[in-house]
């Protein structure tokens, strides 16, 4: 090779090494802008505006310069993490597992959401059966282990004061408590947690969940007490759910055999992967299926009767859902929030119901690219937590990721999720390749001006 060619190569190598060293120095000093990406999960303008608010706060608080961006898909975010074009990313757990496997992305924070839960007391309906808490004096009440904290304390105090001598029968879950009431019949009441759910939903409390397993439970029981105010519970998981029209004759998963069905998107954890695993466990063989291209599209397809069932995300409602009138925390709220009247909302909730939930799914993850500066991350996290201590910060964070807090996490926290994906027969790499192919086609069309 000519001497000039070798000289060019040496100069390029020197420039490359210098660039790496400069980048490292700038990261340590906080001078280099930190690139922060969000997956497009809600209206893009909201994400851009709220992401900019977070970036401005962190710069004023810590001196770090942030640039907030919203790429077109989670595949684009993963690619950016791998190419060093993104430093911090807020992505679904499924996307994080892929980014970790392919590019060594590191989980740092997990989104925590708030659930507004009530407690209820359920009794059988019939002559001589208790119809108020006072009637439970000296009687047996099934109490689930997952009714804990302030909700449990409040209900125990109520029973101690109004039903002296009541007897606690410990059980594992809400549905088991109601089962002891209607199947074993060895207790006179069942306690349960409760969240708001639509009138015909088969989720929300142990009584409704039992109705799925044992039709007639709702007809044979009644709620004799509901706690006056909900108590917030923090959760780092959400679910997928299966929807059906209330008048479709679909009351159980098995009723979907041979029927048409809409999934949200091939790469959606709640709207496809976990929902399909749920249907497979129930030995359901669907008829015609398709991907609707988004969670609200699934809800609309079910409501319009284009399919017998559909799969979307589900989260129990929070205080925000009560305040804005959407009432529920599942994908139906994406349609409800655009409705002008309570009558319109009530009609949708009466027409489209939830019949089953999937296994729990980890909430979204805040991760960093491999090799991201530890000191810069610590400055970012401290400012992030201070942002969440302000009213405006909490509001912006809710709009960005539907969360109320961010707790520390590590990669090991997602091992069970990886196992669940494997058990569901999911090829994560194949789904990522499909998403990347879709992304490249979109980029090609934009490049051609179409």
C-alpha positions in Angstrom: 0.0 0.0 0.0 1.4 3.5 -0.8 2.8 5.5 2.1 -0.1 8.1 1.7 -2.7 5.3 2.1 -1.1 4.1 5.4 -0.9 7.7 6.6 -4.6 8.2 6.0 -5.5 5.0 7.9 -3.3 6.0 10.8 -4.9 9.5 10.9 -8.4 8.0 10.8 -7.5 5.6 13.6 -6.2 8.5 15.7 -9.3 10.5 15.0 -11.5 7.6 16.0 -9.7 7.0 19.3 -9.7 10.7 20.0 -13.4 10.8 19.4 -14.0 8.0 21.8 -11.9 9.6 24.5 -13.7 13.0 23.9 -17.1 11.3 24.1 -16.1 9.7 27.4 -14.8 13.0 28.8 -17.9 14.8 27.8 -20.1 12.1 29.3 -18.2 12.3 32.6 -18.5 16.1 32.7 -22.2 16.0 31.6 -21.4 18.3 28.6 -22.4 15.8 25.9 -26.2 15.8 25.4 -27.9 12.7 26.7 -30.1 11.2 24.1 -33.4 10.0 25.7 -35.9 8.0 23.6 -39.5 7.0 24.2 -41.5 4.3 22.4 -44.6 5.8 20.6 -47.2 4.4 23.0 -49.6 7.4 23.1 -50.2 10.5 21.0 -46.8 11.5 19.7 -47.3 15.3 20.3 -47.9 14.5 24.0 -44.8 12.4 24.3 -42.7 15.1 22.6 -44.1 17.9 24.8 -43.8 16.0 28.1 -40.4 14.6 27.2 -39.1 18.2 26.6 -40.5 19.2 30.1 -38.5 16.4 31.7 -35.4 17.4 29.7 -35.7 21.0 30.8 -36.1 20.1 34.4 -33.1 17.8 34.5 -30.9 20.4 32.8 -31.9 23.0 35.3 -31.5 20.6 38.2 -28.4 18.7 37.3 -26.7 20.6 34.5 -27.1 17.6 32.1 -28.3 18.4 28.7 -31.0 16.0 27.5 -32.6 15.6 24.0 -35.9 13.8 24.1 -37.0 12.0 20.9 -39.9 9.7 19.9 -38.8 7.3 17.1 -41.4 5.5 14.9 -41.3 2.1 16.7 -39.6 0.1 19.5 -37.4 -1.5 16.8 -36.0 1.9 16.0 -35.3 2.5 19.7 -33.5 -0.8 20.0 -31.4 0.0 17.0 -30.5 3.4 18.4 -29.4 1.8 21.7 -27.2 -0.6 19.7 -25.7 2.1 17.5 -24.9 4.4 20.5 -27.5 7.0 19.2 -29.6 6.6 22.3 -28.3 6.7 25.9 -31.5 6.3 27.9 -34.7 4.7 26.6 -38.1 4.0 28.1 -39.4 0.8 26.5 -41.7 -2.1 27.2 -40.3 -5.1 29.0 -40.4 -7.2 25.8 -38.4 -4.6 23.9 -35.9 -4.4 26.8 -35.3 -8.1 26.8 -34.5 -7.9 23.1 -32.2 -4.8 23.5 -30.4 -6.6 26.3 -29.9 -9.8 24.4 -28.7 -8.1 21.2 -26.9 -5.0 22.4 -26.3 -5.4 26.1 -28.7 -2.7 27.2 -29.0 -2.4 31.0 -32.2 -2.1 33.0 -32.0 0.7 35.6 -35.6 1.7 36.5 -39.1 0.2 36.2 -42.3 2.2 35.9 -44.6 1.8 38.9 -48.3 2.4 38.5 -51.0 3.2 41.0 -54.1 1.1 41.4 -57.2 2.4 43.3 -58.6 -0.5 45.2 -61.6 -0.9 47.4 -62.5 -3.7 49.8 -65.8 -5.5 49.8 -67.8 -8.0 51.8 -69.8 -10.5 49.9 -72.6 -12.8 51.3 -75.0 -15.3 49.8 -78.4 -14.0 48.7 -81.3 -15.8 50.3 -83.5 -16.0 53.4 -81.6 -15.8 56.7 -78.3 -14.9 55.0 -76.4 -11.9 56.3 -77.3 -8.7 54.5 -75.2 -6.2 56.5 -71.8 -6.3 58.4 -73.6 -6.4 61.8 -75.1 -9.8 60.8 -71.6 -11.3 60.7 -71.1 -11.2 64.5 -69.7 -14.6 65.6 -69.7 -15.8 62.0 -66.9 -17.0 59.7 -65.5 -14.7 57.0 -63.0 -15.9 54.3 -60.2 -13.4 54.2 -57.7 -13.5 51.2 -54.0 -13.1 51.8 -53.7 -10.5 49.0 -56.1 -8.2 50.9 -53.4 -6.4 52.9 -52.2 -3.1 54.1 -54.6 -0.2 54.7 -57.5 -2.0 53.0 -57.2 -5.0 55.3 -56.8 -2.8 58.4 -59.9 -0.8 57.5 -62.0 -3.8 57.0 -60.8 -5.6 60.1 -61.6 -2.5 62.2 -65.1 -2.4 60.7 -65.8 -6.0 61.5 -64.3 -5.7 65.0 -66.6 -2.7 65.7 -69.8 -3.9 64.0 -69.5 -7.7 64.1 -67.9 -8.6 67.4 -66.7 -12.2 67.6 -66.4 -12.6 63.8 -64.0 -15.4 62.8 -61.3 -15.0 60.2 -60.8 -17.9 57.7 -57.5 -17.4 55.9 -57.4 -18.2 52.2 -54.9 -17.4 49.4 -56.8 -15.2 47.0 -60.0 -13.2 46.3 -61.4 -15.9 44.1 -60.8 -18.6 46.7 -62.6 -16.5 49.3 -65.7 -16.3 47.1 -65.3 -20.0 46.3 -65.5 -20.9 50.0 -68.7 -18.9 50.1 -70.6 -20.3 47.1 -69.0 -23.7 46.6 -67.8 -25.0 50.0 -70.4 -22.9 51.8 -68.3 -23.2 55.0 -68.2 -19.4 55.6 -71.0 -16.8 55.8 -69.1 -14.0 54.0 -66.1 -13.4 51.8 -63.8 -10.4 51.8 -62.2 -9.3 48.5 -60.3 -6.5 46.9 -62.2 -4.6 44.2 -61.4 -2.2 41.4 -63.9 -0.5 39.2 -64.9 -2.6 36.2 -67.6 -2.3 33.6 -71.0 -3.8 34.5 -70.6 -7.0 32.4 -66.8 -7.5 33.0 -65.7 -10.8 34.5 -62.7 -9.1 36.3 -62.5 -6.6 39.1 -63.0 -8.6 42.2 -63.3 -12.2 43.4 -67.0 -12.3 42.8 -66.8 -11.4 39.2 -63.8 -13.7 38.6 -65.8 -16.5 40.2 -68.7 -15.8 37.8 -66.4 -16.8 34.9 -65.5 -20.1 36.6 -69.0 -20.7 38.0 -71.8 -19.0 36.1 -74.6 -17.9 38.5 -72.2 -16.6 41.2 -73.3 -13.0 40.7 -77.0 -13.9 40.8 -76.6 -15.9 44.0 -74.5 -13.3 46.0 -74.6 -9.7 47.0 -72.1 -7.0 48.2 -73.1 -5.9 51.8 -70.2 -3.5 52.3 -67.8 -1.5 50.1 -65.0 0.6 51.7 -66.0 4.3 51.5 -62.8 5.4 49.8 -60.2 3.5 47.6 -56.7 3.0 48.8 -53.9 3.4 46.3 -51.7 0.3 45.7 -48.5 0.4 43.8 -47.9 -2.2 41.0 -45.0 -3.0 38.7 -47.1 -5.3 36.4 -50.0 -5.1 34.0 -51.9 -7.7 32.0 -53.4 -8.5 28.7 -57.1 -9.2 28.4 -59.6 -10.8 26.1 -62.6 -8.7 25.1 -66.0 -9.7 23.6 -69.3 -8.0 22.9 -71.7 -8.5 25.8 -74.4 -9.9 23.4 -72.1 -12.2 21.4 -72.7 -15.3 23.4 -68.9 -15.3 24.3 -68.8 -15.8 28.1 -65.7 -18.0 28.4 -62.5 -18.4 26.3 -63.8 -21.8 25.0 -66.7 -19.9 23.4 -64.1 -18.4 20.9 -63.4 -21.8 19.3 -63.7 -21.4 15.5 -64.6 -17.7 15.9 -62.9 -14.6 14.4 -60.4 -12.8 16.6 -58.3 -9.6 16.5 -54.9 -9.2 18.1 -53.3 -5.8 18.5 -49.9 -6.2 16.9 -47.6 -9.2 16.3 -45.0 -7.8 18.7 -47.5 -6.7 21.4 -46.9 -8.6 24.7 -50.4 -7.9 26.1 -52.3 -7.7 22.8 -50.8 -10.8 21.3 -48.1 -12.9 22.9 -49.5 -13.4 26.4 -53.1 -13.4 25.1 -52.3 -16.2 22.6 -50.6 -18.1 25.4 -53.8 -17.7 27.5 -56.0 -19.0 24.6 -53.6 -21.9 24.0 -53.8 -23.0 27.6 -57.6 -23.0 27.3 -57.2 -25.3 24.2 -59.0 -22.6 22.0 -58.6 -23.0 18.3 -59.5 -19.6 16.7 -61.1 -19.1 13.3 -59.9 -16.1 11.2 -57.4 -13.9 13.0 -55.7 -10.7 12.1 -53.6 -7.9 13.6 -55.6 -4.7 14.0 -52.6 -2.4 14.2 -53.2 -1.0 17.6 -55.2 -1.5 20.9 -58.0 1.0 20.2 -58.5 -0.7 16.8 -59.1 -4.0 18.5 -61.7 -2.5 20.8 -63.5 -0.9 17.8 -63.4 -4.2 15.9 -65.1 -6.0 18.8 -67.6 -3.3 19.3 -68.5 -3.2 15.6 -69.0 -7.0 15.6 -66.2 -7.5 13.0 -64.7 -10.1 15.3 -66.0 -12.3 18.1 -63.1 -11.4 20.4 -60.0 -9.4 20.7 -56.9 -8.9 22.8 -55.6 -5.7 24.3 -53.7 -4.4 27.4 -55.3 -4.3 30.8 -54.4 -2.3 33.9 -56.7 -1.7 36.9 -58.0 1.9 36.9 -56.2 4.6 38.8 -57.4 7.9 40.3 -56.7 9.6 36.9 -59.3 7.3 35.3 -61.9 8.4 37.8 -61.0 12.1 37.4 -61.1 12.2 33.7 -64.3 10.1 33.4 -62.7 7.2 31.5 -63.3 4.9 34.6 -61.3 1.9 33.3 -57.6 1.4 32.8 -57.7 -1.0 29.9 -57.6 -0.2 26.2 -61.3 0.9 26.2 -60.2 4.1 27.8 -58.4 5.1 24.6 -61.9 5.4 23.0 -63.7 6.6 26.1 -61.4 9.7 26.5 -62.6 11.0 23.2 -66.3 10.7 24.0 -68.1 13.8 25.1 -70.8 12.4 27.4 -71.2 9.9 30.2 -74.0 8.3 28.2 -71.6 7.5 25.4 -69.1 6.1 27.8 -71.6 3.9 29.6 -72.9 2.5 26.3 -69.4 1.4 25.3 -68.7 -0.2 28.6 -72.0 -2.0 28.5 -71.3 -3.3 24.9 -67.7 -4.4 25.2 -66.6 -6.5 28.2 -63.5 -8.2 29.5 -63.9 -12.0 30.0 -60.3 -13.0 31.1 -56.9 -11.7 32.0 -53.5 -13.0 31.0 -50.6 -13.7 33.3 -48.9 -10.6 34.7 -46.5 -8.6 32.5 -43.7 -6.4 33.8 -44.3 -2.7 33.4 -42.1 -0.6 31.1 -38.4 -0.2 31.7 -35.9 2.7 31.7 -32.7 1.2 30.4 -29.3 2.6 29.2 -27.0 1.6 26.4 -24.0 -0.6 27.2 -21.1 1.4 28.5 -23.2 4.5 29.5 -21.4 6.6 32.1 -22.3 5.5 35.7 -21.8 9.0 37.0 -24.0 10.6 34.4 -26.7 8.0 35.1 -26.6 8.8 38.8 -27.1 12.5 38.1 -29.9 11.7 35.7 -31.7 9.4 38.2 -31.4 11.9 41.1 -32.9 14.6 39.0 -35.6 12.2 37.7 -36.7 11.4 41.2 -36.8 15.1 42.1 -38.9 15.7 39.0 -41.4 13.1 40.4 -41.6 15.0 43.7 -43.2 18.0 41.9 -46.9 18.2 40.9 -46.0 19.1 37.3 -43.4 16.3 37.2 -45.9 13.7 38.3 -48.4 14.9 35.7 -45.8 14.8 32.9 -44.5 11.4 34.0 -48.1 10.0 33.9 -48.6 11.3 30.4 -45.2 9.8 29.3 -45.5 6.3 30.8 -48.8 6.2 32.7 -46.8 5.8 35.9 -46.6 7.4 39.4 -43.1 6.3 40.4 -39.8 4.8 39.1 -38.1 2.1 41.2 -34.7 0.6 40.8 -34.4 -2.7 38.9 -31.8 -5.0 37.4 -31.7 -7.4 34.5 -32.3 -10.3 36.8 -35.8 -8.9 37.6 -36.9 -10.0 34.1 -35.7 -13.6 34.2 -39.2 -14.9 34.9 -40.6 -12.8 32.1 -38.0 -14.4 29.7 -39.2 -17.9 30.9 -42.8 -16.9 30.2 -41.9 -15.8 26.7 -40.1 -19.1 26.1 -43.1 -21.1 27.5 -45.4 -19.1 25.1 -43.3 -20.4 22.2 -42.2 -16.9 21.2 -39.1 -16.3 19.1 -38.1 -12.9 20.3 -35.4 -12.6 17.6 -37.8 -13.4 14.8 -40.3 -10.8 16.1 -37.5 -8.2 16.2 -36.4 -9.1 12.7 -40.0 -8.7 11.5 -40.3 -5.3 13.3 -37.0 -4.2 11.7 -38.1 -5.2 8.3 -41.3 -3.2 8.8 -39.1 -0.3 9.9 -36.9 -0.5 6.9 -39.9 -0.5 4.5 -41.2 2.6 6.2 -37.8 4.3 5.9 -37.7 3.3 2.2 -41.0 4.8 1.5 -40.0 8.1 3.3 -36.8 8.1 1.3 -38.7 7.8 -1.9 -41.0 10.7 -0.9 -44.1 8.5 -0.8 
